[in-house]
Amino acid sequence: MNGLEAMQALASGKAPEPPIAKLIGLEMVEVAKGRAVFGLEASRKHANPMGTLHGGVLCDLGDAAMG
């Protein structure tokens, strides 16, 4: 299975949702050859001590889409 096939299996529910996606609420919006779109509804649970979005959450979002 190549990367696209693995992502399509996730999108169709044939592969289990990654634990990190469940933990922080990542959602796969679209996947196609050369394109992956993920979403995340940021909330207070994603805040850093300063009350803004924690940078690690942004890294997780980017990692999911670019990985």
Order of alpha helices (4+ residues) and beta strands (2+ residues): alpha-alpha-beta-beta-alpha
